[in-house]
Amino acid sequence: MSQETDVHKYEVVVVGGGPAGMTAALYGTRLGHNTAVVTRGGGRAAMMQEVHNLLGVREETSGGEFLGIGQEQLESYGCDIHRDMVSSCDRPSEGAFRLSGNSADYEAEMVVLATGFNDVRPEPPLPRTGQGLHYCLHCDAHMFVDESTYVMGHAESAAHVAGILLNFTDDVDLLTRGEEPEWSDETAAMLDRHPVEVFHEDVSGVQNGEDGWLKALEFEDGTVREYKGGFAMYGAEYNNGLARELGCEINDDGTIEVGNHGQTSVENVYAVGDCTPGHNQIPVALGQGAKAGIDVHFQLRDFPREPEQLAELGPVRSEEVPDIPDELLEQAVDFHTYGE
């Protein structure tokens, strides 16, 4: 006899425990809705050795520490955190979504997808991620001011990132690693007119310093070139499988199409963070999560009632308010330590 799958029911389920997803859950919970985050763990933010460009967070804070504090905050307000992998989803009735995980199923009135993407890694040998191999120019270019820097890749994006790096350093190599360049003639002309050296030999080895940081790259022709670090530009694989299952519109690049507050093309389904178009930055993700969380609240809240509802149901009785689940109400009251 097979064991029945546990089913957890919520008003809001957020799939993905990165900065965008947790912010959406934070707003959902604090605005009085039973909310859960279902996260498989890991993700791009978790891999960060240091958090950059986030006001109020010190550079020495790792991505893991940052996310851990976020989870503690969510739980303190009453949000449930489930460590699980959602493998499929559907909408068996108009009123609820069903998300199937490896450990349990989750039902929700509103779904927020914060499923992110995976950077496409070049073939080894490679420097250590975060210690000489980086993926976000806007996060990490500041680390390489006036340093010897590389860009790996052979497409348009690699060539343009190499050009952008000249704003920070005068020593930029573009490493095609033996691949035929795919950039346009116009881009080739741009490279010819900027001090970027295009180097075609493949990488054969990596030299690290005692601190673990990249020191130099070795190439198949015997050349050794010293670098402080650099960027791999091989594209992204967007985690849009759940969005596709739910019928959400997907853009040509694999991102989920969203409106100004994260609404997808499917009613009551939102998407935030790196799985949507735009800059892949923590501050941007936090803003997207906040906007989605607030919009979800607008859709779910009962008061004030619309004139049609008042005509049908009559005046709101005092015993009907506040409209917040008992467990969240009690937790909020306990949380209010200020003024004592």
C-alpha positions in Angstrom: 0.0 0.0 0.0 1.5 3.3 -1.1 1.9 6.1 1.4 -0.3 9.2 0.8 1.5 12.4 -0.2 1.3 15.2 2.4 -0.5 18.2 1.1 0.2 21.7 2.5 -2.3 24.4 1.8 -1.5 28.1 1.6 -2.7 31.3 0.2 0.7 32.0 -1.4 3.4 29.6 -2.4 6.7 31.0 -3.6 8.9 28.5 -5.6 12.5 29.5 -5.1 14.4 30.7 -2.1 16.6 33.4 -3.5 16.5 37.1 -2.8 13.5 37.8 -5.1 11.4 34.8 -3.9 12.1 35.4 -0.2 11.2 39.1 -0.5 7.9 38.3 -2.1 7.3 35.8 0.7 8.3 38.4 3.3 5.7 40.9 2.0 3.1 38.2 1.7 3.6 37.0 5.2 3.8 40.5 6.8 0.7 41.6 4.9 -1.3 38.8 6.5 -1.3 35.9 4.1 -0.4 32.3 4.9 2.7 31.9 2.8 5.3 29.3 2.2 8.6 29.2 0.3 9.5 25.9 -1.4 13.2 25.9 -2.1 15.6 23.2 -3.3 18.6 25.3 -1.8 21.6 26.5 -3.6 21.2 28.9 -6.5 23.4 31.8 -7.8 23.1 33.9 -4.6 24.2 31.0 -2.4 27.4 30.6 -4.3 28.6 34.2 -3.8 31.7 34.5 -1.7 30.9 38.2 -1.0 27.7 40.2 -1.4 28.3 43.4 -3.5 26.2 46.4 -4.4 23.7 45.9 -1.6 23.3 48.9 0.7 23.5 48.0 4.4 25.2 44.6 3.8 28.9 44.5 4.4 31.2 43.0 1.7 32.4 40.2 3.8 28.9 38.8 4.1 28.7 35.6 2.0 25.7 34.7 -0.1 24.9 31.8 2.2 24.9 34.1 5.3 22.7 36.6 3.5 20.2 34.0 2.6 20.3 32.4 6.0 19.4 35.7 7.7 16.6 36.0 5.2 15.1 32.6 6.1 15.3 33.5 9.8 13.4 36.7 9.2 10.7 34.9 7.2 10.2 32.2 9.9 10.1 34.9 12.6 7.0 36.4 10.9 5.3 33.0 10.4 6.3 32.0 6.9 6.9 28.3 6.3 10.1 27.2 4.6 10.1 23.8 2.9 13.3 22.3 1.5 11.9 20.5 -1.5 12.1 20.4 -5.3 8.9 21.2 -7.1 8.9 18.9 -10.2 5.5 19.7 -11.7 2.5 21.8 -11.3 -1.1 22.2 -12.6 -4.4 23.8 -11.8 -7.0 21.1 -11.2 -9.6 23.7 -10.3 -10.1 27.4 -10.9 -9.5 28.2 -7.3 -6.2 26.5 -6.5 -2.8 25.5 -8.0 -1.2 22.2 -7.2 2.6 22.1 -7.0 4.1 18.6 -6.7 7.4 18.3 -4.9 9.6 15.3 -4.1 8.6 15.3 -0.5 5.1 16.8 -0.5 2.4 18.6 -2.5 1.5 22.3 -2.1 -1.8 24.0 -2.8 -2.0 27.7 -3.3 -4.4 30.4 -4.4 -1.4 32.5 -5.7 2.0 31.2 -7.0 5.2 33.2 -7.3 7.9 31.7 -9.5 11.4 32.7 -8.4 13.2 29.8 -10.2 16.2 31.7 -11.5 18.7 30.5 -14.1 22.0 28.7 -14.3 25.1 30.2 -15.8 26.5 28.1 -18.6 30.0 27.2 -17.5 32.8 26.8 -20.0 34.7 23.5 -20.2 37.5 23.0 -17.6 40.2 23.7 -16.7 38.8 26.7 -15.0 39.6 29.1 -12.1 37.6 28.7 -8.9 34.2 30.3 -9.0 34.3 33.6 -7.1 38.1 33.5 -6.9 39.0 34.3 -10.5 36.0 33.1 -12.4 33.0 35.4 -12.3 29.7 35.8 -14.2 28.3 39.2 -13.3 30.1 42.3 -14.6 28.0 44.8 -12.7 28.7 42.9 -9.4 32.4 42.3 -9.8 34.0 44.7 -12.2 34.9 46.9 -9.3 37.1 44.1 -8.0 39.3 44.3 -11.1 40.0 48.0 -11.4 43.5 48.5 -12.8 44.1 44.7 -12.8 44.8 42.2 -15.6 41.5 40.7 -16.6 40.1 38.2 -19.1 36.8 37.5 -20.7 36.0 33.9 -21.9 33.7 33.5 -24.8 33.3 33.7 -28.5 29.8 35.4 -29.0 28.7 39.0 -29.2 28.2 39.2 -25.4 31.8 38.3 -24.7 33.1 40.9 -27.1 31.0 43.6 -25.6 31.8 42.7 -22.0 35.5 42.9 -23.0 34.9 46.5 -24.3 33.0 47.4 -21.1 35.8 46.3 -18.9 38.0 49.0 -20.5 36.1 51.4 -18.2 37.9 49.7 -15.3 41.3 48.5 -16.5 43.6 48.9 -19.5 44.6 45.2 -19.5 41.8 43.1 -21.0 42.2 39.8 -22.9 39.3 38.1 -24.8 39.8 34.4 -24.7 37.9 32.4 -27.4 39.5 29.1 -26.2 39.9 27.8 -29.7 36.3 28.5 -30.8 35.5 30.4 -34.0 34.3 33.9 -33.1 30.5 34.4 -33.7 30.4 38.2 -33.3 29.5 40.4 -36.2 31.8 42.4 -38.5 30.7 45.5 -36.7 31.7 44.0 -33.4 35.0 42.9 -34.9 35.7 46.4 -36.0 34.9 47.7 -32.5 37.4 45.2 -31.0 40.1 46.3 -33.6 39.7 49.9 -32.5 39.9 49.2 -28.7 42.9 47.9 -26.7 41.5 44.4 -26.3 43.7 41.5 -27.2 41.8 38.5 -28.7 43.6 35.3 -27.8 42.5 32.1 -29.5 44.5 29.3 -27.8 42.6 27.1 -25.4 43.3 27.0 -21.7 45.4 24.0 -20.6 45.9 24.8 -16.9 45.3 27.1 -14.0 47.7 28.5 -11.5 46.3 29.7 -8.1 48.0 31.7 -5.4 48.3 30.6 -1.8 45.0 32.4 -1.0 43.2 30.3 -3.6 42.7 33.2 -6.0 43.7 32.9 -9.6 47.2 33.8 -10.4 47.6 32.8 -14.1 46.2 30.8 -16.9 48.2 28.3 -19.0 47.5 27.8 -22.7 48.0 25.0 -25.1 50.8 26.8 -27.0 52.8 27.0 -23.7 51.9 30.6 -23.0 51.3 31.6 -19.4 49.3 34.8 -18.8 48.8 36.4 -15.4 45.3 37.5 -14.5 43.6 38.7 -11.3 40.3 37.3 -12.6 37.7 37.5 -15.3 34.3 36.7 -16.7 32.8 33.7 -18.5 30.2 34.7 -21.1 28.5 31.6 -22.4 24.9 32.4 -21.8 22.2 31.2 -19.3 19.8 28.4 -19.0 16.5 29.7 -17.6 14.5 27.5 -15.2 11.2 28.0 -16.9 9.8 24.5 -16.8 7.1 25.2 -14.2 6.1 28.4 -16.0 5.7 26.5 -19.2 3.5 23.8 -17.5 1.2 26.5 -16.2 0.9 28.1 -19.6 2.9 31.3 -19.0 4.2 33.2 -22.0 8.0 32.7 -22.4 10.2 35.2 -24.2 12.6 34.2 -27.0 15.6 34.2 -24.7 13.9 31.8 -22.2 12.8 34.4 -19.6 9.3 34.5 -18.3 7.2 37.3 -19.7 5.9 39.6 -16.9 4.1 42.8 -16.3 5.2 45.7 -14.2 4.5 43.9 -10.9 5.6 40.5 -11.9 2.3 39.3 -13.3 2.6 36.5 -15.9 0.2 35.9 -18.6 -1.6 33.4 -16.3 -3.9 34.8 -13.7 -2.6 34.6 -10.1 0.8 33.5 -11.3 3.8 35.8 -10.8 7.5 35.6 -11.6 10.3 37.5 -10.1 14.1 37.6 -10.1 16.6 36.0 -12.5 13.9 34.0 -14.4 12.5 37.3 -15.7 14.0 39.9 -18.1 16.3 42.6 -16.8 19.4 43.0 -14.8 20.4 40.0 -12.6 21.2 41.9 -9.5 20.2 41.3 -5.9 18.8 44.9 -5.4 16.7 44.5 -8.5 15.5 41.1 -7.3 14.5 42.6 -3.9 12.5 45.3 -5.7 10.8 42.8 -7.9 9.9 40.6 -5.0 8.5 43.5 -3.1 6.3 44.7 -6.0 5.0 41.2 -6.6 4.3 40.7 -2.8 2.3 43.9 -2.7 0.3 43.1 -5.8 -0.5 39.7 -4.5 -1.8 41.4 -1.3 -4.0 43.6 -3.5 -5.5 40.5 -5.1 -6.1 38.6 -1.9 -7.1 41.2 0.7 -10.8 41.3 1.6 -11.1 45.0 2.8 -12.3 47.5 1.9 -15.1 45.6 0.1 -16.2 46.8 -3.3 -19.6 48.5 -3.6 -21.0 45.4 -5.3 -19.9 43.2 -2.4 -21.3 45.6 0.1 -24.6 45.6 -1.7 -24.6 41.7 -1.6 -23.2 41.1 1.8 -24.1 44.2 3.7 -21.9 46.3 6.0 -18.7 44.7 7.4 -19.3 43.5 10.9 -16.6 44.2 13.6 -16.2 40.4 14.2 -15.1 40.0 10.6 -11.9 42.1 11.1 -9.0 42.0 11.2 -8.7 39.8 8.2 -5.5 37.9 9.2 -5.2 34.2 10.1 -5.1 33.6 13.8 -1.6 32.2 13.8 -0.1 35.2 12.0 -2.1 37.5 14.2 -0.7 36.0 17.3 2.8 36.0 15.9 2.5 39.6 14.9 1.3 40.7 18.3 4.2 38.8 19.9 6.6 40.4 17.5 5.6 43.9 18.6 8.2 44.4 21.3 8.7 48.1 20.5 7.2 50.6 22.9 7.3 48.3 25.9 
